[in-house]
């Protein structure tokens, strides 16, 4: 089995936008020569962490973080990957490493937000209703007025 197939199987269970993002991250990782001898360690961890990685950073930046993580933790990941526990239940065995990778990426996101290097666009939520007396300030007011209580 090609090692990338481990990740591709995990991406099938994700929403299309997140799967496309992680596929771009994996494409960046496949071009990184420092991972040539560690790619077999990379994809099981990335597959295990995929559900918890938010598509906020640029794919190249996320790939860089994954590379740093893998270089720093290659021995521990290899120990789990070649253990009987991984053969019995790969997702459960790899879960601690997946959580650490997710944490590293989350820390990078929070640091960039704190330093103003990253701005998230919050989606607007429009509420429509048939009762015009419910919210007379629509679409500009908040439901319930200034005190935040629902009428």
DRENDO-590566 format. One record per residue: x, y, z of N, C-alpha, C, O in turn. Coordinates in steps of 0.1 Angstrom, whole numbers, padded with zeros to 4 digits, always signed. Layout:
<atoms>
XYZXYZXYZXYZ;...
</atoms>
This chain:
<atoms>
+0008-0012+0000+0000+0000+0000+0009+0013+0000+0019+0013+0008;+0005+0022-0008+0012+0035-0009+0008+0042+0004-0003+0042+0008;+0018+0048+0011+0016+0054+0024+0005+0065+0023-0002+0067+0033;+0004+0072+0012-0005+0083+0011-0020+0078+0011-0029+0085+0015;-0022+0066+0008-0035+0060+0008-0041+0059+0022-0053+0060+0023;-0033+0059+0032-0038+0059+0046-0045+0072+0048-0056+0072+0054;-0039+0083+0044-0045+0096+0045-0057+0097+0036-0068+0102+0041;-0056+0093+0024-0067+0094+0015-0080+0087+0020-0091+0092+0018;-0078+0076+0026-0090+0069+0032-0096+0077+0043-0108+0077+0045;-0088+0083+0051-0093+0092+0062-0100+0104+0057-0110+0109+0063;-0096+0109+0045-0102+0121+0040-0116+0119+0034-0124+0128+0033;-0119+0106+0031-0132+0103+0026-0143+0106+0036-0155+0108+0032;-0140+0105+0048-0150+0107+0059-0152+0122+0063-0160+0125+0072;-0144+0131+0057-0144+0145+0061-0153+0153+0051-0155+0149+0040;-0157+0165+0056-0164+0174+0046-0155+0177+0035-0142+0178+0036;-0160+0180+0023-0152+0182+0011-0142+0193+0013-0131+0192+0008;-0146+0204+0019-0136+0216+0020-0124+0212+0029-0113+0215+0025;-0127+0205+0040-0116+0201+0048-0107+0191+0042-0095+0191+0043;-0113+0181+0035-0106+0171+0027-0097+0177+0017-0085+0173+0015;-0102+0187+0009-0094+0194-0001-0082+0201+0005-0071+0201+0000;-0085+0208+0016-0074+0215+0023-0063+0205+0028-0051+0208+0025;-0067+0194+0034-0057+0185+0039-0050+0178+0027-0038+0174+0029;-0056+0176+0016-0050+0171+0004-0039+0180-0001-0028+0176-0005;-0042+0194+0000-0032+0203-0004-0020+0204+0006-0009+0205+0002;-0023+0202+0019-0012+0201+0029-0004+0189+0025+0009+0190+0026;-0010+0177+0022-0002+0165+0019+0006+0167+0006+0017+0161+0005;+0000+0174-0003+0008+0177-0016+0021+0185-0012+0031+0182-0018;+0019+0195-0004+0031+0202+0001+0041+0193+0008+0053+0194+0006;+0036+0184+0016+0045+0175+0024+0052+0166+0014+0064+0162+0017;+0046+0161+0004+0052+0152-0005+0063+0158-0013+0072+0151-0018;+0064+0171-0014+0075+0178-0021+0086+0182-0011+0096+0187-0015;+0085+0178+0002+0095+0182+0012+0106+0171+0012+0103+0160+0016;+0118+0174+0008+0129+0164+0008+0133+0159+0022+0138+0148+0023;+0130+0167+0032+0134+0162+0045+0125+0151+0050+0128+0145+0061;+0114+0148+0044+0105+0138+0048+0106+0125+0039+0099+0116+0041;+0116+0125+0030+0117+0113+0021+0118+0100+0028+0112+0090+0024;+0126+0100+0039+0127+0087+0046+0117+0086+0058+0118+0076+0065;+0108+0096+0060+0099+0096+0071+0084+0096+0066+0075+0097+0074;+0082+0095+0053+0068+0097+0048+0059+0085+0053+0047+0087+0055;+0065+0074+0056+0057+0063+0061+0052+0066+0076+0043+0060+0080;+0059+0075+0083+0055+0079+0096+0045+0091+0095+0036+0092+0104;+0046+0098+0085+0038+0110+0083+0023+0108+0081+0015+0113+0089;+0020+0099+0072+0006+0098+0068-0003+0091+0079-0015+0096+0080;+0001+0082+0087-0007+0077+0097-0011+0087+0108-0022+0088+0113;-0001+0096+0111-0004+0106+0121-0013+0117+0115-0023+0121+0122;-0010+0121+0103-0019+0131+0097-0033+0125+0095-0043+0133+0097;-0034+0113+0091-0048+0107+0090-0055+0106+0103-0067+0109+0104;-0048+0103+0114-0054+0103+0127-0058+0116+0132-0068+0118+0139;-0051+0127+0128-0053+0140+0133-0063+0148+0123-0068+0159+0127;-0066+0143+0112-0073+0150+0101-0086+0156+0106-0089+0168+0103;-0094+0149+0113-0107+0154+0118-0106+0166+0126-0115+0175+0126;-0095+0168+0134-0094+0179+0143-0085+0190+0138-0083+0200+0145;-0081+0190+0125-0073+0201+0120-0082+0210+0112-0089+0206+0103;-0082+0222+0116-0091+0232+0110-0084+0239+0098-0072+0242+0099;-0090+0241+0087-0084+0247+0075-0083+0262+0076-0090+0269+0069;-0074+0266+0085-0073+0281+0088-0060+0286+0082-0060+0296+0075;-0049+0279+0084-0036+0283+0079-0035+0280+0065-0042+0272+0059;-0025+0287+0058-0022+0283+0044-0017+0269+0044-0010+0265+0054;-0020+0261+0034-0016+0247+0034-0001+0246+0035+0004+0236+0041;+0007+0255+0029+0022+0254+0030+0026+0256+0045+0036+0250+0049;+0020+0265+0052+0023+0268+0066+0019+0256+0075+0027+0252+0084;+0008+0250+0072+0004+0238+0080+0013+0227+0077+0017+0219+0086;+0017+0225+0064+0027+0214+0061+0040+0217+0068+0047+0207+0073;+0044+0229+0069+0057+0232+0077+0056+0228+0091+0065+0222+0097;+0044+0231+0097+0042+0227+0111+0042+0211+0113+0047+0206+0122;+0036+0204+0103+0036+0190+0103+0050+0184+0102+0054+0175+0109;+0058+0190+0094+0072+0186+0092+0080+0188+0105+0087+0179+0109;+0078+0200+0111+0085+0202+0124+0081+0192+0134+0089+0187+0141;+0068+0189+0135+0063+0180+0144+0069+0166+0142+0073+0159+0151;+0069+0162+0129+0074+0148+0126+0089+0147+0129+0093+0137+0134;+0097+0157+0125+0111+0156+0128+0114+0155+0143+0122+0148+0147;+0106+0163+0151+0108+0163+0165+0103+0150+0172+0109+0146+0182;+0093+0143+0166+0087+0132+0173+0088+0119+0165+0080+0110+0167;+0096+0118+0155+0097+0106+0146+0099+0093+0154+0093+0083+0151;+0108+0093+0164+0110+0081+0171+0098+0076+0179+0095+0064+0179;+0091+0085+0185+0079+0081+0192+0068+0076+0183+0061+0067+0186;+0066+0083+0172+0056+0079+0162+0060+0065+0156+0051+0057+0155;+0072+0063+0153+0077+0050+0148+0074+0039+0158+0070+0028+0155;+0077+0042+0171+0075+0032+0182+0060+0028+0182+0057+0016+0183;+0051+0037+0180+0036+0034+0180+0033+0027+0167+0026+0017+0167;+0038+0032+0156+0035+0026+0143+0039+0011+0141+0032+0004+0135;+0050+0008+0148+0054-0006+0147+0051-0014+0159+0057-0025+0161;+0041-0010+0167+0037-0017+0178+0025-0026+0175+0018-0024+0166;+0023-0037+0183+0011-0045+0182-0002-0037+0184-0012-0041+0178;-0001-0027+0192-0013-0019+0195-0018-0012+0182-0030-0011+0180;-0009-0008+0173-0013-0002+0161-0020-0012+0151-0029-0008+0144;-0015-0024+0152-0021-0035+0144-0035-0038+0148-0044-0041+0140;-0037-0037+0162-0051-0040+0167-0060-0029+0165-0072-0031+0160;-0056-0017+0167-0065-0005+0166-0056+0007+0163-0052+0014+0172;-0053+0009+0150-0044+0020+0146-0049+0034+0151-0040+0042+0155;-0062+0037+0150-0066+0050+0153-0064+0053+0168-0060+0063+0172;-0068+0043+0176-0066+0045+0191-0051+0046+0195-0048+0054+0203;-0043+0038+0188-0029+0038+0192-0022+0051+0187-0013+0056+0194;-0027+0057+0176-0021+0069+0171-0027+0082+0177-0022+0093+0175;-0038+0080+0185-0045+0092+0190-0037+0101+0198-0038+0113+0197;-0028+0097+0207-0020+0107+0214-0011+0115+0205-0009+0127+0208;-0005+0109+0195+0003+0117+0186-0006+0126+0177-0002+0137+0174;-0018+0122+0174-0027+0130+0166-0031+0142+0174-0031+0153+0169;-0033+0140+0187-0037+0151+0196-0026+0161+0197-0028+0173+0198;-0014+0156+0198-0002+0166+0199+0000+0174+0186+0003+0186+0187;-0002+0167+0175-0001+0175+0162-0013+0185+0161-0010+0196+0157;-0025+0181+0165-0036+0191+0165-0033+0203+0174-0036+0214+0171;-0027+0200+0186-0023+0210+0195-0013+0220+0189-0014+0232+0191;-0003+0214+0183+0008+0223+0177+0002+0232+0166+0005+0244+0166;-0007+0227+0158-0013+0235+0148-0023+0245+0154-0023+0257+0150;-0030+0241+0164-0039+0251+0171-0031+0262+0178-0035+0274+0178;-0020+0259+0184-0011+0269+0190-0006+0279+0180-0006+0291+0182;-0002+0274+0168+0002+0283+0158-0009+0292+0153-0007+0304+0150;-0021+0287+0152-0033+0295+0148-0035+0306+0158-0037+0317+0155;-0035+0302+0171-0038+0312+0182-0027+0322+0182-0030+0334+0185;-0015+0318+0181-0004+0328+0181-0005+0338+0169-0003+0350+0171;-0009+0333+0157-0010+0342+0146-0022+0351+0148-0022+0363+0144;-0033+0346+0154-0044+0355+0157-0041+0366+0167-0044+0377+0166;-0033+0362+0178-0029+0371+0188-0020+0382+0183-0020+0393+0188;-0012+0379+0173-0003+0389+0167-0008+0396+0155-0001+0404+0149;-0021+0394+0152-0027+0400+0141-0022+0396+0127-0025+0402+0117;-0016+0384+0127-0011+0379+0114-0022+0371+0107-0020+0367+0095;-0032+0368+0114-0043+0360+0108-0056+0366+0113-0058+0369+0124;-0065+0368+0103-0079+0373+0106-0089+0364+0101-0089+0360+0089;-0098+0359+0109-0108+0350+0105-0121+0358+0102-0125+0367+0109;-0127+0354+0091-0139+0360+0087-0151+0352+0093-0153+0341+0090;-0158+0359+0102-0169+0352+0108-0181+0353+0099-0184+0363+0093;-0188+0342+0097-0200+0342+0088-0211+0349+0095-0213+0349+0107;-0219+0356+0086-0231+0363+0091-0242+0353+0091-0244+0345+0083;-0250+0355+0102-0262+0346+0103-0274+0355+0102-0276+0364+0110;-0282+0352+0092-0294+0359+0090-0306+0351+0095-0307+0339+0092;-0315+0357+0103-0326+0350+0108-0339+0356+0101-0341+0368+0101;-0347+0347+0095-0359+0351+0089-0371+0346+0096-0370+0335+0102;-0381+0353+0097-0393+0349+0104-0405+0355+0098-0405+0365+0091;-0417+0348+0100-0429+0353+0094-0436+0363+0103-0444+0371+0099;-0432+0364+0116-0438+0373+0125-0430+0386+0126-0419+0386+0131;-0436+0396+0120-0428+0409+0119-0427+0416+0132-0418+0424+0134;-0435+0413+0142-0434+0419+0155-0422+0413+0164-0418+0419+0174;-0417+0402+0159-0406+0395+0167-0393+0404+0167-0387+0405+0178;-0389+0409+0156-0377+0417+0156-0378+0428+0146-0376+0427+0134;-0383+0440+0150-0385+0451+0142-0373+0458+0136-0374+0465+0126;-0361+0455+0141-0349+0461+0137-0342+0452+0126-0330+0456+0122;-0348+0441+0122-0341+0432+0112-0337+0440+0100-0345+0449+0096;-0326+0438+0094-0316+0428+0097-0305+0433+0105-0294+0426+0106;-0306+0445+0111-0294+0451+0117-0294+0448+0133-0283+0449+0138;-0305+0446+0139-0305+0444+0153-0303+0430+0157-0304+0420+0149;-0300+0428+0170-0298+0414+0175-0312+0410+0181-0319+0419+0186;-0315+0397+0181-0327+0393+0187-0328+0397+0201-0319+0394+0209;-0340+0402+0205-0342+0406+0220-0337+0419+0223-0338+0423+0235;-0331+0427+0214-0327+0440+0217-0313+0440+0225-0305+0431+0224;-0311+0451+0232-0298+0453+0239-0296+0444+0250-0284+0441+0253;-0306+0439+0257-0304+0431+0269-0301+0416+0265-0298+0408+0273;-0303+0413+0252-0299+0399+0247-0310+0389+0250-0308+0377+0246;-0321+0393+0256-0332+0383+0259-0341+0382+0247-0343+0391+0239;-0346+0370+0245-0355+0367+0234-0369+0373+0238-0372+0372+0250;-0376+0379+0229-0389+0384+0232-0399+0373+0235-0411+0376+0238;
</atoms>
